[in-house]
Amino acid sequence: MAFLNTRFTSTMKTNILFLLIFSLGGQVAAQVGVGVKPIKGAEILFDGTRKMLDEKWTYWDGPRLAAELPIKWELLNDPVSKGKVISSNDPAAAGGKYGSADIVTKSKYRDFRLHVEFLIANPGGNSGVYLQNRYEIQVLDGDSTKHGLAAVINETESPYYAYNGLGKWNAYDLTFRAARFTDGKKTEKAMVTLYFNGQKVHKNQSITQVWGGQYSGLDGGNDGGKGITDTPGGIKLQAEGHEVLYRNIWIKEIKLAEADTDF
């Protein structure tokens, strides 16, 4: 056949290699780590401006809500580089009252690729990144248990070894697949693959339930957190009265027909 005799130029070889690396399996490219730019087609959720914070986020209207709009999360100068960041130290969450001043995106999502960067300013700093406002990826300095940093909370061990440390920026890159339902009954658990500071730390990790009770997130008070419902949810950032900073947050909605989140 004619194509077997084709001579491949170096440019053609490079293009073929690019396609193999970045299109394998039809999933999004593994562009991960601190400072990574949004992938093609991504929606920017926070760009350091008050305008975007107010446009795309609101307080989660949960049973413990004690804060009032406008959002009181303070915009600060990035302590490491240029630009503005937001602090989770909302006054209404003083004393660790999670659920009292958590912020959540107004848009709701099912399957997605997400990038979030955070900086923990002080020892023991505590917050959390919630997928679908249900499933928490923990943000907690000093804790390497199943309740600790970068754990799919209470479901995996903490990959604490990948932590950049206090006062430094860290990045979560993940692909999430929502739970699946047939005739109103859950047939497949939610699933996530997570990179922490560029290292793949959880692969196709199934998520059993919502932990933390009714103040934690959607369905937290439903059958002890096991009563997951077939509804999309937003990306939530938790306020617990600690100086945890966030920046460079973006998301891309995807459709994962198969139970595979690896990328």
N, C-alpha and C positions, 0 to 999 in steps of 0.2 A: 504493500500500500504506500501511496506517495508520502504520507506524513512520517513514515519510518525513516525516510532519508533526509528529513529536514535537519539542518544544522542549527542548533540553538545558540544564539548569541548570549553574552554574559548578561545583558539586560533582560532577555527573555527568561533566563534561569533565575535571576533575582525576582522577577515578577511572579514566577511559578512558586518559588519559596515563600514569598510574601502571602500568596493565596493559601498555601498549605498551612502556614502558621496562624493566620488571622481569620480563616474561614472554615477551619476544620469543624465539622459537625454543625455548621450553620449558626454557631453561637457568637456572642460578642467577643471582641478581642480582649486578651488579658493585659490591658493597660492598667497597671496597678501601682499603688504606693503614694507617698506624700508628694503633693504638688502636681499630680497627674491631671491633665486637662480633660474636660468632658469628651466622651466618645461621640461619634457622629450620631445625630438624632436625639441626643440627651437633652433633658429639660434641666435648666439650672434652678435649684431651689433656694440657694443663698449665695449672693455675690458680694456681700459686705455692705449692702445698702439698707437703709431704713425702709425705703420704698418696697424692696422685694420682701423684706421681713413681713411687712404689713399686708402685702398683696397675696402672698402664698402661704402664710402661717396664721394660726390662731391658737388660743388656749383650748386644750382638750376639755370638753364639757362633761367631765366625769363626776362621780358622786362626791369627790372631795374638793372640787374646784373652789378656790378661794381668791383667785386673781381676777382682775377686770381689765378688759381691753382699754387702751392699746397695750400691746405686749410690753412688759416691763423688763425683759431681758436686755441688758445694756450693751450697746455697741462700743467696742474699745479698739484702740490701736493694736495691731498684731505685735505681740511682745518679741517676736523672733524676726519677722520680715515686714514687708510693707502691707498696707491695706487695713481694712476693718474686719473685726470678728465679733461674735456674740458670746456673752457670758450667760451660763445657766443659773447664775446666782440671783434668782428672782426672790424678792423679799417675802413673798407669800409662801415660799417653800422652806423658810428658815426652820431649822430643827430636823430636817430630813423628811418633811411631809410630801413624799412623792404623790403625784396626782393632783396636787393643789395648784401647780403653776406649770405643768408640762405643756409644751407647744407641739402642735401637730399640723401637717400640711392640710390645706383645704381640699386638695385633690386626693383621691383615693385610688389604690392600685391593687392589682392581683400579682402577676409575675413581673419581675423587674431586675435590672442591674442597678446597683446603688453604690455611690462613693460618698464617704463622710470623713472629714478630718477633725480631730479633737486634740486639745492640749489640756492636761491636768496640771493646775498651777501649784497645788499644795498637797502634802502627804494625806492619803486617805480620800482624796477627791472622788466624788461619786456622781454619776449620771447614768445615762443609758440610751441606746439607739433602738427604737422599736420598729419592727417590720409589720406593716398592716396595723399598727397600733395594738399589736398583740404580743409578738414574740421579741423578747429583749436580747440584744447583744450587749453584754455588760460593759460599762465604763467605770472602773473602780481601781484606783491605785492601791497597791499593797496586798491584793488578794489574788492568790493563784489557785484557788479551789474551784469547784464547779459553780460557785456563785461569783467567781472573780473575773478579772479583766479578759475581754474578748471571748469569754465563754458564751455559748448559746445557753443562757442561764439555766442552771440545774440539769442540763442535758449533756454537757460536754465538760471536759477538763479545760482549765484556762491555759492558753498558749502564752504564758507570761514571758517566756524567753524571747518573744518577738517585740516586746515593749521597748520603745525608745527612751522611756523614762520621764520623770517630772520636768515640766518646763519645755518640753519638746513636742513637736507635732507628730501625731500618729494618724494612720489611715486605715479605715475599713473599706474594703472593696468586696462586694458580694453579689451573687446571683440568687434570687429567691423565687421559689415556685409555691404558689398558694395551695392550700388543701383542696382536694377534689371531692365532689359530692355527686351522688346519683339518687334521684328521687328523695332529696332532702337528707340523705344519710351520708356521712363522711366515709369515703372509700379509699382515700389516699391522704397521708399526713403531709403537712407543709414540709418543705425541704430547702436547705440552704448550703451553698459553698462559700467560704469566707477566706479572703486573704487579709492578713494583718501585717501592715508595713511591708507589703510585697511578698510575704511568705504565705503559701497556702496552708492554712491551719485546720480547716474543717472542709471535708469533701462529701457532698450529698448527705449531709446530716439531716435526718428527719427530726421534726419537732413535735413533741407529744401533746403539749397543752400550753395554756397561758398561766404563768406563775406570778404570784404576788397578790392575788385576790382582786376584789372589785376595784381597788384604787390603782391597779397596775395598767389596765388597758381593756380593749374590747373583749368581751366574753370572759374576763377574769372572774366575775362573780357567777358565771353560768356553770353549774355542776362542778364546782371546785376548779374551774379553769379548763375542764375537759370538754365542755359543751361548745365547741367551736362552731360558728355559724358560717354560712356561705355568703359572706358579704365582704367586699373590698374594704381596705382601711388605709389611713395615711401613714406617712413616716413621722414618728414622734421622737422628740428629744426630751429627756427627763430632767426636771429641776428637783434638786434635793438640798438646796442651800449651800452648794459648793461652787468654787470658782473653776468650772470646766468650760473651756472655750471651744467654739466650733467655727469652721470655715469651709469653703470649697465643697459645697454639697450639691450633688447632681444625681439625676435618675433617668433611666431609659426603660420605658415599658416594653416588654417582650412577651412572646407567647411560647410556652414550653409544653408541647403536647406530651412529651415523654417525661417520666420522673427522673430527670437528669439535670442538675444545675452546675455541673463541673465546667470550668472555663480556664 
